[in-house]
Amino acid sequence: MIEELLPESVVVVEAHRDDPLWDAPLFPEEEALVARAVTKRRREFAAVRGCARRAMEKLGVPPQPVVSGERGAPVWPAGLIGSMTHCDGYGAAVLTRVGDLASLGIDAEPHGPLPEGVGESVFLPAEAERLARLAARRPDVHGDRILFSAKESVYKAWFPLTRKWLDFSEADITLHPDPDGRPHGTLRADLLVPGPLVAGRRLQAFEGRWVVRDGLVATSVVVPHF
């Protein structure tokens, strides 16, 4: 599912609940991070790290632990960048070489409406207005969940470039359904704070894609080199 949202240079590995990766073994450094976690949290944690190590192998990199660094961001082996996501029964990791992209972020969510009250605390007024128009055009998709996922992907692409927090209110995201009628499309995040510098160029917008399939929403944001 996520593979179609990313360029060919990115290695994508996904796992579902019945996949052996859902019980992937952990390195001691990783075990320490989930020593007190409930079983569900531990299995999701293991699944995405199993996905990450399989992606490393595909890139010719020996499997290594993926620990959490500043603000919980994953720490990748030298020369690689990536992103991970998990939700109930699904996990994925994506990796590429630092020379191929400047940054990237992915997120997956169950395809259903957000819990009551979440949208009011997360979405900008302009975003809420666009969601209402999207709902009229595409009643088959839960735009609020797609938008929430997009904000997560934006943050995951933003943080490695800036090492700074990005509030939900600091990126104005527009969802564009593709005209073919299928539940997928593009997204654009206009940054409302000074954007990151990439090769000396300040970026004030991120671009990405979204898709709905098999009861899930997936979003991605890719930041190329310039």
Secondary structure, DSSP 8 states (H G I E B T S, - for coil): -GGGGS-TTSEEEEEETTSGGGG----HHHHGGGTT--HHHHHHHHHHHHHHHHHHHHTT-------B-GGG-B---TTEEEEEEEETTEEEEEEEETTT-SEEEEEEEESS---TTHHHHHS-HHHHHHHHHHHHH-TTS-HHHHHHHHHHHHHHHHHHHH-S---GGGEEEEEEE-TTSSSEEEEEEEESS---EETTEE--EEEEEEEEETTEEEEEEEE---
